Amino acid sequence: MIENRSATITWGDPMIGAQAALTMSGLDYLLALKAEQYPPAPIARTLNMNLVEVSHGRAIFTALPTEYMYNPIGVVHGGYASTVLDAAMGCAVHSTLPLGMAYSTSQLGIHLVRAITLSVGLLTCEGTVIHSGRMIATAEARLVDASGKLYAHATTTCAIFPIQRD
């Protein structure tokens, strides 16, 4: 007989923060999010990610993999690392944007260099902006364990554009 396991995930209304983001610069919004003035994104709750540090052009997340993230061969699915890396790079880019501007990931390159299992414990992902222009930004990130061992790294290209208001 197959033993079933379960997880319960709770989250706040994501639109509270999304609406607030329209009223401030990217860095101000991310600092408010880190200070828990707004609920974290539901994906952050689902994947056990936390924004722990943010400054202009830089964002650091911690991430704790769990068993429900395993793929059929008994390791954490590569999409987990990809999502954590994308979040760190995207927030790093977001931190450079003035009021009225937004971004979207348009290209993502991921390198998975080591399997992630539960035994790795808490991971840290630092995203940093390489270039932030008027229409395009690029960034990079590294996903490491507590001893600094590398599990994945990535680069991104993001489109920068004015926020469309209804």
TAJO-V491817 format. One record per backbone hydrogen bond with DSSP energy under -0.5 kcal/mol. NH is the residue of the N-H (numbers start at 1). CO is the residue of the C=O. If there is no record, write none. Layout:
nh=NH co=CO
nh=NH co=CO
This chain:
nh=16 co=13
nh=17 co=13
nh=18 co=14
nh=19 co=15
nh=20 co=16
nh=21 co=17
nh=22 co=18
nh=22 co=19
nh=23 co=20
nh=24 co=21
nh=26 co=97
nh=27 co=97
nh=29 co=25
nh=30 co=26
nh=31 co=27
nh=32 co=28
nh=33 co=29
nh=34 co=30
nh=35 co=31
nh=36 co=33
nh=37 co=32
nh=44 co=41
nh=45 co=41
nh=46 co=42
nh=47 co=43
nh=48 co=45
nh=49 co=44
nh=50 co=62
nh=52 co=50
nh=52 co=60
nh=53 co=60
nh=55 co=58
nh=57 co=92
nh=58 co=55
nh=59 co=127
nh=60 co=53
nh=61 co=125
nh=62 co=50
nh=63 co=123
nh=64 co=48
nh=65 co=63
nh=65 co=121
nh=69 co=66
nh=70 co=67
nh=71 co=75
nh=74 co=71
nh=76 co=116
nh=77 co=69
nh=80 co=77
nh=81 co=77
nh=82 co=78
nh=83 co=79
nh=84 co=80
nh=85 co=81
nh=86 co=82
nh=87 co=83
nh=88 co=84
nh=89 co=85
nh=90 co=86
nh=91 co=87
nh=92 co=88
nh=93 co=89
nh=94 co=90
nh=95 co=91
nh=96 co=93
nh=97 co=94
nh=101 co=98
nh=102 co=161
nh=104 co=159
nh=106 co=157
nh=107 co=157
nh=109 co=155
nh=110 co=108
nh=111 co=153
nh=113 co=111
nh=113 co=151
nh=114 co=151
nh=117 co=115
nh=120 co=117
nh=121 co=118
nh=123 co=63
nh=124 co=144
nh=125 co=61
nh=126 co=142
nh=127 co=59
nh=127 co=125
nh=128 co=140
nh=129 co=57
nh=130 co=138
nh=131 co=138
nh=133 co=136
nh=137 co=158
nh=138 co=131
nh=139 co=156
nh=140 co=128
nh=141 co=154
nh=142 co=126
nh=143 co=152
nh=144 co=124
nh=144 co=142
nh=145 co=149
nh=148 co=145
nh=151 co=143
nh=152 co=143
nh=153 co=111
nh=154 co=141
nh=155 co=109
nh=156 co=139
nh=157 co=107
nh=158 co=137
nh=159 co=104
nh=160 co=135
nh=161 co=102
nh=163 co=100
nh=165 co=163
